[in-house]
């Protein structure tokens, strides 16, 4: 009887180890497959900015990029296309913003493209990825900074 009890205990321990390994494996696989990426706002089509030369009309910009997220008339007129990418590693965790961009198309008084910029954050500062510069002052920097900081607060 005692030998039979020992064999049963040994079988139960082995079954418990197998069940634990199966559960851990299932959790590991589930954890890998639940990563989610969210794209909010404007999605820039591949090669779209190259289709907008300086001097292009406002209509051409609308045809290539579509309706802007917002329009500003700070000093001249500008179209802003706003986007944000966020990741969530597991379904019940909070999302973390991984990238946010503002594409700005500036027009002169004749409604022709004067300048293009693609702003985002680099090293904690607003950075223009088109000209590869950090704007230092002006109303436009205030507008872009406000847009980007407002986006940061909207991650869910």
N, C-alpha and C positions, 0 to 999 in steps of 0.2 A: 504494500500500500504506500509505503514511504517513497519508494522508487518511482511509483506512478505519479505521486504528487510532485516530485522534483521535476519529472519530465514535463508535466503540465505547466509548471511555473516557468520552465525554460522555454516552452513553446509560446507562452503568453508574453514573455519578455522579448522574444524574437519578433512576434507579431506586433508588439508595441513599437519596437525599433523600426520595423518596416512601415508602419502607419505614420510614424513621425517623419521619416525620410520622404515618404510620399507627400505628406502635407507640406513640408518645407520645399520640395521640388515644385509643387503646384503653386505655392506662394511666390517663388522666385520667377516662374514663368509668367504668372499673372502680373507681377510687378513690372516686368519688362514690357509687356504688351499693352499696358494701360497709359503710357505716356501720351499726352495730348498736346497739340500745338494749335493755337487759335490765331487767326489773322483777322484783325478788325480794321475797318476803314478801307482806304484806297489800296489797291494792288497794282503796282507799276508794271505794265506789260514790258516784256523783254525788248530792249532796243528802242523804247518809246522816246526817251529824251533825245536820242540821236536824230529823230525825225522832226525835231523842232529847232531849226537854225535861228540864230539871232536875226531879227527883222521879220520873222514869221508873224502872220496875223493872229488876232485873238480867235478867229474862227478856226484856223488851222490847229491851234492849241486845243480847242474844244473837240475837234474831230479826232485828234490823236489821243488825248488824255481823258476826254469826257468831262462831265460836270465836276467842278472843283468842290472840295469839302466845304470851303469857305472862301469869301472874296474880301479883300481889304482895299481901302482907299487912303492909306496912311500918307504916303507921299507918292502920288501916282497911283496906279492900280496894280494889284497882284492877285493871282490865283494861288490858293494853297490846297494841296492834296495831302491828306493826313492819313498815316497808317501806324499800326501797332501790332507787334507779334508778342505773344505770351505763351509760356509753357506751363504744363501742370504734370509733374512726374507720376502722380497716382490720383485716381478719381476724387478722393475725398480731401486732397491737399489744396492749398491756395495756389492760384496761378501767379507766376512771376514774369514780369515784363522783361523780355530779352532784347527787343529792338523797337525803336519808334523813330519814324522818319516824317519829315515835312518837306514835300517838294514844293518849291516856290517858283512861280513864273512871273517875272516883273515886266510890266509894259510901259512904254513911253507915252507921251501925250497923243500920239497917233494910233495907239492901240496895237503897236508892234512889239514883239519880244525884245526886251532890252537886256535881260539877264536871266539865267536859270540857276537855281541852287537846290541842293538836296541836303537838308539839315537833319542832324541827329546828335546824339550825345557821344562824346569821345573824351575819355579821361575826366568825366564829370562836367564838361563844358559843351556848349552848343558848338557844333562843327559843321562846316559846309563840305560835303564829300565831293562836290563838283570842282570847286576851286581849291580844295584842300587847305582851307584857311579857317581860322576861328574868328568870327565877327567880334568886334570889340565895342561898338557903341551904335546908337541910333534907334529910331522908332522901330525899324524892322527887327532888330535883335530883341527888343522888348516883346513884340508880337510873337516871334518864334519861341522865345523862352517861355512865355505864358502858355502857348499851345502845348509845348512839350511837357511842362510841369503839370498842366491839367490832365494830360494823358496818363502821367504816372499815377495819379490818384484813382484811375478808373480800372485798374487791374482787379479782377474778382477772385 
